Amino acid sequence: MEKIRIGIIGCGKISSIYFKNCKSFDVLDVKACADLNVARAQASAEEFGIPKACTVQELLADPEIDLVINLTIPAAHADVCIQALEAGKHVYVEKPLAVTREEGQRILAAAKSKGLLVGSAPDTFLGGGIQTCIKLIQDGWIGTPVAATAFMIGRGHEHWHPDPEFYYAQGGGPMFDMGPYYLTALVAMLGPIQRVTGSAKISYPERTITSQPKYGKTIQVQTPTHVAGVLDFHSGAIGTIITSFDAFGGAQVPRIEIYGSEGTLSVPDPNTFGGPVLVRRHDAKEFTEVPLLYGYADNSRGLGVLDMAYAIKNKRINRANGELAYHVLEAMHGFHDASNEGKHYIMQSSCEKPQPMPAGVVKGILD
């Protein structure tokens, strides 16, 4: 199969796993990397054996690049995506798709006008853990799903992240940082969302960084840091979600659970690709662990890019696609809107449940 030629924009903390994994997939050829700090791009090129390090504009103008992986900060996601699409390149962007719904719509419109694909993280739902959960639901292990819960409760990024400010700016916060993992997994398992409601607040208007190298610097919080929401799915299931940077978490709070008419499914951390997957059937007293039925259980970030490559070649829709990412983006804003306005938010978008991953394939080959 002819390779899809890749250019990576943004050589920050998360880029290393993309370089590593994308270089391991035979159908991908990482040709170039770029960063606003060209020296950082040069360092990444040297570390990972990338042929070319350059400026962002040079990468976008390079006719040898078929697909751009956009790893910039959220505030730059839309501009870089649209520039890449206008340059005739497919684009895969880290989560969230964009900061605002309007930006997300512009990305999808640009892709449609150019006949190009958009992909977006998270692609963790393509891993062995959640794919096994999807299979169990489809095969009726828990009957008809009637409800779901999802919890992401932590103390905030200022305690460990070297550069945490943007997590408390517009487009940040626990919902926009971690919500995409949880909501994407829920949509992949239960289908699209019909409406949401929620409550959101800024518990601590000012944060003090205790990590290096910015120890002692204060952050003025601009986005809600505790969000509690309710989701009504088109399938009839009702979900509950909490995302928080304001607490230390609970002793036995599940990441995600799906409650069905015949049993309960305990879903693994949606920020990972593996297990464990636990099921308790209606006639059992305890949960039992189910062996993973699919591969890619290790840290496989970039799997969504691999799937895009096959989608481009075989003229199909990619699984971690722009419509799915936009639907999740709209839902995240919907929680905030519902809290601000004191009413349900009716979703304007929808999406298809992504096709399940193929079982039993050789690593690096999907179709």
C-alpha positions as a Markdown table, in Angstrom:
| # | Residue | x | y | z |
|---|---|---|---|---|
| 1 | Met | 0.0 | 0.0 | 0.0 |
| 2 | Glu | 1.3 | 3.5 | -0.9 |
| 3 | Lys | 2.2 | 5.4 | 2.2 |
| 4 | Ile | 0.3 | 8.5 | 3.5 |
| 5 | Arg | 2.9 | 11.3 | 4.1 |
| 6 | Ile | 2.5 | 12.9 | 7.4 |
| 7 | Gly | 3.5 | 16.3 | 8.8 |
| 8 | Ile | 3.3 | 17.1 | 12.5 |
| 9 | Ile | 2.7 | 20.6 | 13.8 |
| 10 | Gly | 3.4 | 21.2 | 17.5 |
| 11 | Cys | 6.3 | 19.4 | 19.1 |
| 12 | Gly | 5.3 | 19.8 | 22.8 |
| 13 | Lys | 4.7 | 17.3 | 25.5 |
| 14 | Ile | 2.3 | 15.0 | 23.8 |
| 15 | Ser | 4.1 | 14.9 | 20.4 |
| 16 | Ser | 6.6 | 12.2 | 21.4 |
| 17 | Ile | 4.0 | 9.4 | 21.5 |
| 18 | Tyr | 2.7 | 10.5 | 18.1 |
| 19 | Phe | 6.2 | 10.5 | 16.6 |
| 20 | Lys | 6.9 | 7.0 | 18.1 |
| 21 | Asn | 3.6 | 5.4 | 17.1 |
| 22 | Cys | 3.2 | 6.9 | 13.7 |
| 23 | Lys | 6.7 | 5.9 | 12.7 |
| 24 | Ser | 5.8 | 2.3 | 13.7 |
| 25 | Phe | 2.9 | 2.1 | 11.3 |
| 26 | Asp | 4.1 | 0.9 | 7.8 |
| 27 | Val | 1.4 | 2.8 | 6.0 |
| 28 | Leu | 2.5 | 6.2 | 7.5 |
| 29 | Asp | 5.6 | 8.1 | 6.5 |
| 30 | Val | 6.4 | 11.0 | 8.9 |
| 31 | Lys | 8.1 | 13.5 | 6.5 |
| 32 | Ala | 8.3 | 16.7 | 8.6 |
| 33 | Cys | 7.6 | 18.4 | 11.8 |
| 34 | Ala | 7.1 | 22.1 | 12.7 |
| 35 | Asp | 6.7 | 24.3 | 15.8 |
| 36 | Leu | 6.5 | 28.0 | 16.5 |
| 37 | Asn | 9.8 | 27.3 | 18.2 |
| 38 | Val | 11.8 | 25.9 | 15.3 |
| 39 | Ala | 14.6 | 24.7 | 17.7 |
| 40 | Arg | 12.0 | 22.5 | 19.4 |
| 41 | Ala | 11.0 | 21.0 | 16.0 |
| 42 | Gln | 14.7 | 20.4 | 15.2 |
| 43 | Ala | 15.1 | 18.6 | 18.5 |
| 44 | Ser | 12.2 | 16.4 | 17.8 |
| 45 | Ala | 13.4 | 15.7 | 14.2 |
| 46 | Glu | 16.8 | 14.6 | 15.6 |
| 47 | Glu | 15.3 | 12.5 | 18.4 |
| 48 | Phe | 12.8 | 10.6 | 16.2 |
| 49 | Gly | 14.6 | 10.6 | 12.9 |
| 50 | Ile | 12.3 | 12.9 | 11.0 |
| 51 | Pro | 13.8 | 14.1 | 7.7 |
| 52 | Lys | 12.7 | 17.8 | 7.9 |
| 53 | Ala | 12.2 | 20.3 | 10.7 |
| 54 | Cys | 10.7 | 23.6 | 9.6 |
| 55 | Thr | 8.3 | 26.5 | 10.3 |
| 56 | Val | 4.6 | 25.9 | 10.4 |
| 57 | Gln | 4.1 | 27.8 | 7.1 |
| 58 | Glu | 6.8 | 25.8 | 5.4 |
| 59 | Leu | 5.2 | 22.5 | 6.4 |
| 60 | Leu | 1.8 | 23.7 | 5.2 |
| 61 | Ala | 3.2 | 24.7 | 1.9 |
| 62 | Asp | 5.1 | 21.4 | 1.4 |
| 63 | Pro | 3.5 | 19.4 | -1.5 |
| 64 | Glu | 5.0 | 16.2 | -0.1 |
| 65 | Ile | 2.6 | 16.3 | 2.9 |
| 66 | Asp | -0.7 | 14.5 | 2.5 |
| 67 | Leu | -2.0 | 14.7 | 6.1 |
| 68 | Val | -1.2 | 17.2 | 8.9 |
| 69 | Ile | -1.4 | 16.1 | 12.6 |
| 70 | Asn | -2.2 | 19.3 | 14.6 |
| 71 | Leu | -0.8 | 19.1 | 18.1 |
| 72 | Thr | -1.0 | 22.8 | 18.9 |
| 73 | Ile | -2.8 | 24.3 | 21.9 |
| 74 | Pro | -6.6 | 24.3 | 21.8 |
| 75 | Ala | -6.8 | 28.1 | 20.9 |
| 76 | Ala | -4.8 | 27.4 | 17.7 |
| 77 | His | -6.6 | 24.2 | 16.7 |
| 78 | Ala | -9.1 | 25.8 | 14.3 |
| 79 | Asp | -6.7 | 28.2 | 12.5 |
| 80 | Val | -4.1 | 25.5 | 11.9 |
| 81 | Cys | -6.8 | 23.0 | 10.8 |
| 82 | Ile | -8.3 | 25.4 | 8.3 |
| 83 | Gln | -4.9 | 26.4 | 7.0 |
| 84 | Ala | -4.0 | 22.8 | 6.4 |
| 85 | Leu | -7.3 | 22.1 | 4.7 |
| 86 | Glu | -7.0 | 25.1 | 2.5 |
| 87 | Ala | -3.6 | 23.8 | 1.5 |
| 88 | Gly | -5.2 | 20.6 | 0.3 |
| 89 | Lys | -4.2 | 18.4 | 3.2 |
| 90 | His | -6.3 | 16.1 | 5.4 |
| 91 | Val | -6.0 | 17.0 | 9.1 |
| 92 | Tyr | -6.1 | 15.2 | 12.4 |
| 93 | Val | -6.2 | 17.4 | 15.5 |
| 94 | Glu | -5.7 | 16.8 | 19.2 |
| 95 | Lys | -8.8 | 17.2 | 21.3 |
| 96 | Pro | -10.9 | 19.2 | 21.4 |
| 97 | Leu | -11.7 | 19.8 | 17.8 |
| 98 | Ala | -11.9 | 23.5 | 18.4 |
| 99 | Val | -12.6 | 26.0 | 21.2 |
| 100 | Thr | -16.0 | 27.2 | 20.0 |
| 101 | Arg | -18.8 | 25.6 | 18.0 |
| 102 | Glu | -18.4 | 28.2 | 15.3 |
| 103 | Glu | -14.8 | 27.2 | 14.8 |
| 104 | Gly | -15.7 | 23.6 | 14.7 |
| 105 | Gln | -18.3 | 24.3 | 12.0 |
| 106 | Arg | -15.8 | 26.2 | 10.0 |
| 107 | Ile | -13.4 | 23.2 | 10.1 |
| 108 | Leu | -16.1 | 20.8 | 8.9 |
| 109 | Ala | -17.2 | 23.2 | 6.2 |
| 110 | Ala | -13.7 | 23.7 | 4.9 |
| 111 | Ala | -13.1 | 20.0 | 4.8 |
| 112 | Lys | -16.4 | 19.4 | 2.9 |
| 113 | Ser | -15.6 | 22.1 | 0.3 |
| 114 | Lys | -12.2 | 20.6 | -0.3 |
| 115 | Gly | -13.3 | 16.9 | -0.3 |
| 116 | Leu | -10.9 | 16.2 | 2.6 |
| 117 | Leu | -11.1 | 14.2 | 5.8 |
| 118 | Val | -11.0 | 15.6 | 9.3 |
| 119 | Gly | -10.0 | 13.4 | 12.3 |
| 120 | Ser | -9.8 | 14.3 | 15.9 |
| 121 | Ala | -8.6 | 12.8 | 19.2 |
| 122 | Pro | -9.4 | 11.1 | 21.3 |
| 123 | Asp | -8.8 | 7.8 | 19.5 |
| 124 | Thr | -8.6 | 5.9 | 22.8 |
| 125 | Phe | -12.1 | 4.4 | 22.1 |
| 126 | Leu | -10.4 | 2.5 | 19.2 |
| 127 | Gly | -8.3 | 0.5 | 21.7 |
| 128 | Gly | -8.9 | -3.0 | 22.9 |
| 129 | Gly | -10.6 | -1.9 | 26.1 |
| 130 | Ile | -13.5 | 0.1 | 24.8 |
| 131 | Gln | -13.8 | -1.9 | 21.7 |
| 132 | Thr | -14.4 | -5.0 | 23.9 |
| 133 | Cys | -17.1 | -3.0 | 25.7 |
| 134 | Ile | -18.8 | -2.1 | 22.5 |
| 135 | Lys | -18.8 | -5.8 | 21.4 |
| 136 | Leu | -20.3 | -6.9 | 24.8 |
| 137 | Ile | -23.1 | -4.3 | 24.5 |
| 138 | Gln | -23.8 | -5.3 | 20.9 |
| 139 | Asp | -23.9 | -9.0 | 21.8 |
| 140 | Gly | -26.4 | -8.4 | 24.6 |
| 141 | Trp | -24.3 | -9.2 | 27.6 |
| 142 | Ile | -26.0 | -6.4 | 29.7 |
| 143 | Gly | -29.3 | -6.3 | 27.7 |
| 144 | Thr | -30.7 | -2.9 | 26.7 |
| 145 | Pro | -28.5 | 0.0 | 28.1 |
| 146 | Val | -30.7 | 2.2 | 30.2 |
| 147 | Ala | -28.2 | 4.4 | 32.0 |
| 148 | Ala | -24.6 | 5.4 | 32.3 |
| 149 | Thr | -22.3 | 7.2 | 34.7 |
| 150 | Ala | -18.9 | 8.8 | 34.1 |
| 151 | Phe | -16.6 | 10.4 | 36.6 |
| 152 | Met | -13.4 | 12.4 | 36.2 |
| 153 | Ile | -12.4 | 14.0 | 39.5 |
| 154 | Gly | -9.0 | 15.3 | 40.1 |
| 155 | Arg | -7.2 | 18.2 | 41.9 |
| 156 | Gly | -6.0 | 20.1 | 38.8 |
| 157 | His | -3.0 | 20.5 | 36.5 |
| 158 | Glu | -1.2 | 23.2 | 38.5 |
| 159 | His | 0.1 | 20.5 | 40.8 |
| 160 | Trp | 2.1 | 18.6 | 38.2 |
| 161 | His | 2.0 | 20.1 | 34.7 |
| 162 | Pro | 5.0 | 22.2 | 33.7 |
| 163 | Asp | 2.8 | 24.7 | 31.8 |
| 164 | Pro | -0.7 | 24.5 | 33.2 |
| 165 | Glu | -2.2 | 28.0 | 32.5 |
| 166 | Phe | -4.1 | 27.1 | 29.4 |
| 167 | Tyr | -6.1 | 24.5 | 31.3 |
| 168 | Tyr | -7.8 | 27.3 | 33.1 |
| 169 | Ala | -8.4 | 29.5 | 30.1 |
| 170 | Gln | -11.4 | 29.5 | 27.7 |
| 171 | Gly | -11.3 | 26.1 | 25.9 |
| 172 | Gly | -9.8 | 24.5 | 29.0 |
| 173 | Gly | -11.2 | 23.3 | 32.3 |
| 174 | Pro | -12.0 | 19.7 | 33.1 |
| 175 | Met | -14.9 | 19.4 | 30.6 |
| 176 | Phe | -12.8 | 20.5 | 27.6 |
| 177 | Asp | -9.6 | 18.8 | 28.8 |
| 178 | Met | -11.0 | 15.4 | 29.8 |
| 179 | Gly | -14.6 | 15.5 | 28.7 |
| 180 | Pro | -13.7 | 14.4 | 25.2 |
| 181 | Tyr | -12.4 | 11.1 | 26.4 |
| 182 | Tyr | -15.5 | 10.3 | 28.4 |
| 183 | Leu | -18.1 | 11.7 | 26.0 |
| 184 | Thr | -16.5 | 10.1 | 22.9 |
| 185 | Ala | -16.5 | 6.7 | 24.7 |
| 186 | Leu | -20.1 | 7.1 | 25.6 |
| 187 | Val | -21.2 | 8.0 | 22.1 |
| 188 | Ala | -19.1 | 5.2 | 20.7 |
| 189 | Met | -21.0 | 2.8 | 23.0 |
| 190 | Leu | -24.5 | 4.3 | 23.2 |
| 191 | Gly | -24.8 | 6.5 | 20.1 |
| 192 | Pro | -25.5 | 10.2 | 19.6 |
| 193 | Ile | -26.8 | 12.6 | 22.3 |
| 194 | Gln | -30.2 | 14.2 | 22.0 |
| 195 | Arg | -30.1 | 16.8 | 24.8 |
| 196 | Val | -28.0 | 17.8 | 27.9 |
| 197 | Thr | -28.4 | 19.8 | 31.0 |
| 198 | Gly | -25.9 | 20.7 | 33.7 |
| 199 | Ser | -24.4 | 22.8 | 36.5 |
| 200 | Ala | -21.0 | 24.4 | 36.3 |
| 201 | Lys | -18.9 | 26.6 | 38.6 |
| 202 | Ile | -15.5 | 28.0 | 39.2 |
| 203 | Ser | -14.8 | 26.8 | 42.7 |
| 204 | Tyr | -11.4 | 28.6 | 43.1 |
| 205 | Pro | -11.1 | 31.8 | 41.0 |
| 206 | Glu | -7.3 | 31.8 | 41.5 |
| 207 | Arg | -4.9 | 28.9 | 41.4 |
| 208 | Thr | -1.2 | 28.8 | 42.5 |
| 209 | Ile | 1.2 | 26.7 | 40.5 |
| 210 | Thr | 3.1 | 24.2 | 42.6 |
| 211 | Ser | 5.0 | 22.4 | 39.8 |
| 212 | Gln | 8.2 | 23.5 | 38.1 |
| 213 | Pro | 9.3 | 25.6 | 36.4 |
| 214 | Lys | 6.5 | 28.1 | 37.3 |
| 215 | Tyr | 6.2 | 27.4 | 41.0 |
| 216 | Gly | 4.4 | 30.1 | 42.8 |
| 217 | Lys | 2.8 | 31.8 | 39.8 |
| 218 | Thr | -0.9 | 32.5 | 40.1 |
| 219 | Ile | -3.5 | 31.7 | 37.5 |
| 220 | Gln | -6.8 | 33.6 | 37.1 |
| 221 | Val | -9.4 | 30.9 | 36.3 |
| 222 | Gln | -11.5 | 31.8 | 33.3 |
| 223 | Thr | -13.6 | 28.6 | 32.8 |
| 224 | Pro | -15.7 | 26.3 | 35.0 |
| 225 | Thr | -13.6 | 23.8 | 37.0 |
| 226 | His | -16.5 | 21.6 | 38.2 |
| 227 | Val | -19.1 | 20.5 | 35.8 |
| 228 | Ala | -22.0 | 18.1 | 36.5 |
| 229 | Gly | -24.2 | 17.1 | 33.6 |
| 230 | Val | -27.0 | 14.8 | 32.5 |
| 231 | Leu | -27.2 | 13.4 | 29.0 |
| 232 | Asp | -30.2 | 12.0 | 27.1 |
| 233 | Phe | -29.2 | 9.7 | 24.3 |
| 234 | His | -31.3 | 9.1 | 21.2 |
| 235 | Ser | -31.2 | 5.4 | 22.1 |
| 236 | Gly | -33.2 | 6.2 | 25.3 |
| 237 | Ala | -30.3 | 5.8 | 27.8 |
| 238 | Ile | -29.7 | 8.5 | 30.3 |
| 239 | Gly | -26.2 | 9.4 | 31.4 |
| 240 | Thr | -24.6 | 11.3 | 34.3 |
| 241 | Ile | -21.2 | 12.9 | 34.1 |
| 242 | Ile | -19.0 | 14.8 | 36.5 |
| 243 | Thr | -15.7 | 16.4 | 35.4 |
| 244 | Ser | -13.8 | 18.3 | 38.1 |
| 245 | Phe | -10.4 | 19.9 | 38.9 |
| 246 | Asp | -11.6 | 20.8 | 42.3 |
| 247 | Ala | -11.5 | 17.6 | 44.4 |
| 248 | Phe | -9.3 | 14.7 | 45.2 |
| 249 | Gly | -11.6 | 12.0 | 43.9 |
| 250 | Gly | -13.5 | 9.2 | 45.5 |
| 251 | Ala | -12.3 | 5.9 | 46.9 |
| 252 | Gln | -14.5 | 3.7 | 44.6 |
| 253 | Val | -15.8 | 6.1 | 42.0 |
| 254 | Pro | -16.0 | 4.3 | 38.6 |
| 255 | Arg | -14.6 | 5.9 | 35.4 |
| 256 | Ile | -17.6 | 4.8 | 33.3 |
| 257 | Glu | -20.3 | 2.3 | 34.0 |
| 258 | Ile | -23.1 | 1.2 | 31.6 |
| 259 | Tyr | -26.3 | -0.1 | 33.3 |
| 260 | Gly | -28.4 | -2.5 | 31.3 |
| 261 | Ser | -31.6 | -4.5 | 31.7 |
| 262 | Glu | -29.6 | -7.7 | 32.1 |
| 263 | Gly | -26.4 | -6.5 | 33.8 |
| 264 | Thr | -23.7 | -3.8 | 34.4 |
| 265 | Leu | -20.6 | -3.1 | 32.4 |
| 266 | Ser | -17.5 | -1.4 | 34.0 |
| 267 | Val | -15.6 | 0.4 | 31.3 |
| 268 | Pro | -11.9 | 1.1 | 31.7 |
| 269 | Asp | -10.3 | 4.6 | 31.9 |
| 270 | Pro | -11.2 | 6.2 | 28.5 |
| 271 | Asn | -7.9 | 8.0 | 28.6 |
| 272 | Thr | -6.2 | 4.7 | 28.0 |
| 273 | Phe | -6.5 | 2.0 | 25.3 |
| 274 | Gly | -6.6 | -1.1 | 27.5 |
| 275 | Gly | -8.6 | -2.7 | 30.3 |
| 276 | Pro | -9.7 | -4.0 | 32.6 |
| 277 | Val | -13.3 | -4.6 | 31.4 |
| 278 | Leu | -15.6 | -6.0 | 34.0 |
| 279 | Val | -19.1 | -7.4 | 33.7 |
| 280 | Arg | -21.7 | -8.3 | 36.3 |
| 281 | Arg | -24.7 | -10.2 | 34.8 |
| 282 | His | -28.1 | -10.1 | 36.5 |
| 283 | Asp | -27.6 | -13.6 | 37.9 |
| 284 | Ala | -24.1 | -13.0 | 39.3 |
| 285 | Lys | -23.1 | -11.7 | 42.7 |
| 286 | Glu | -19.7 | -10.3 | 41.6 |
| 287 | Phe | -18.1 | -8.6 | 38.6 |
| 288 | Thr | -15.9 | -10.8 | 36.5 |
| 289 | Glu | -13.1 | -9.6 | 34.2 |
| 290 | Val | -13.5 | -10.2 | 30.4 |
| 291 | Pro | -10.4 | -10.8 | 28.3 |
| 292 | Leu | -9.9 | -8.1 | 25.7 |
| 293 | Leu | -11.2 | -9.1 | 22.4 |
| 294 | Tyr | -9.2 | -6.6 | 20.3 |
| 295 | Gly | -5.6 | -5.3 | 20.0 |
| 296 | Tyr | -4.1 | -1.9 | 20.6 |
| 297 | Ala | -4.3 | -2.1 | 24.4 |
| 298 | Asp | -1.0 | -0.2 | 25.0 |
| 299 | Asn | -0.6 | 3.5 | 24.5 |
| 300 | Ser | -1.6 | 3.7 | 20.8 |
| 301 | Arg | -2.1 | 7.4 | 20.3 |
| 302 | Gly | -2.0 | 7.9 | 16.6 |
| 303 | Leu | -4.3 | 5.0 | 16.0 |
| 304 | Gly | -6.9 | 7.4 | 14.7 |
| 305 | Val | -4.3 | 8.7 | 12.2 |
| 306 | Leu | -3.6 | 5.1 | 11.0 |
| 307 | Asp | -7.4 | 4.6 | 10.6 |
| 308 | Met | -7.5 | 7.9 | 8.6 |
| 309 | Ala | -4.8 | 6.6 | 6.3 |
| 310 | Tyr | -6.8 | 3.5 | 5.5 |
| 311 | Ala | -10.0 | 5.7 | 5.1 |
| 312 | Ile | -8.2 | 7.9 | 2.6 |
| 313 | Lys | -6.9 | 4.9 | 0.6 |
| 314 | Asn | -10.2 | 3.0 | 0.7 |
| 315 | Lys | -12.5 | 6.0 | 0.3 |
| 316 | Arg | -14.5 | 5.4 | 3.6 |
| 317 | Ile | -15.2 | 7.5 | 6.6 |
| 318 | Asn | -12.6 | 7.4 | 9.4 |
| 319 | Arg | -13.8 | 6.3 | 12.8 |
| 320 | Ala | -12.4 | 9.2 | 14.9 |
| 321 | Asn | -14.0 | 11.7 | 12.5 |
| 322 | Gly | -14.8 | 15.3 | 12.5 |
| 323 | Glu | -18.6 | 14.9 | 12.9 |
| 324 | Leu | -18.1 | 12.8 | 16.0 |
| 325 | Ala | -15.6 | 15.3 | 17.4 |
| 326 | Tyr | -18.0 | 18.2 | 16.7 |
| 327 | His | -20.9 | 16.4 | 18.3 |
| 328 | Val | -18.8 | 16.0 | 21.5 |
| 329 | Leu | -17.7 | 19.7 | 21.3 |
| 330 | Glu | -21.3 | 20.8 | 21.1 |
| 331 | Ala | -22.3 | 18.7 | 24.1 |
| 332 | Met | -19.5 | 20.1 | 26.2 |
| 333 | His | -20.7 | 23.6 | 25.4 |
| 334 | Gly | -24.2 | 22.5 | 26.0 |
| 335 | Phe | -23.4 | 21.6 | 29.6 |
| 336 | His | -22.1 | 25.2 | 30.2 |
| 337 | Asp | -25.0 | 26.8 | 28.3 |
| 338 | Ala | -27.5 | 24.8 | 30.3 |
| 339 | Ser | -25.9 | 25.9 | 33.6 |
| 340 | Asn | -25.8 | 29.5 | 32.5 |
| 341 | Glu | -29.4 | 29.6 | 31.2 |
| 342 | Gly | -31.1 | 27.2 | 33.6 |
| 343 | Lys | -32.6 | 24.9 | 31.0 |
| 344 | His | -31.9 | 21.9 | 28.8 |
| 345 | Tyr | -29.7 | 22.3 | 25.8 |
| 346 | Ile | -31.1 | 20.6 | 22.7 |
| 347 | Met | -28.3 | 19.2 | 20.5 |
| 348 | Gln | -28.2 | 20.6 | 17.0 |
| 349 | Ser | -25.8 | 18.1 | 15.6 |
| 350 | Ser | -25.7 | 14.3 | 15.4 |
| 351 | Cys | -23.2 | 11.7 | 14.2 |
| 352 | Glu | -23.1 | 8.0 | 13.4 |
| 353 | Lys | -21.7 | 5.5 | 15.9 |
| 354 | Pro | -18.2 | 4.7 | 14.7 |
| 355 | Gln | -17.9 | 1.3 | 13.0 |
| 356 | Pro | -16.3 | -1.3 | 15.3 |
| 357 | Met | -12.6 | -2.0 | 14.8 |
| 358 | Pro | -11.8 | -5.3 | 13.0 |
| 359 | Ala | -10.9 | -8.2 | 15.2 |
| 360 | Gly | -7.9 | -10.4 | 14.8 |
| 361 | Val | -5.9 | -8.1 | 12.5 |
| 362 | Val | -2.1 | -7.8 | 12.4 |
| 363 | Lys | -0.9 | -4.7 | 14.3 |
| 364 | Gly | -0.6 | -1.8 | 11.9 |
| 365 | Ile | -3.1 | -3.2 | 9.4 |
| 366 | Leu | -6.8 | -2.2 | 9.6 |
| 367 | Asp | -8.5 | -2.9 | 6.3 |
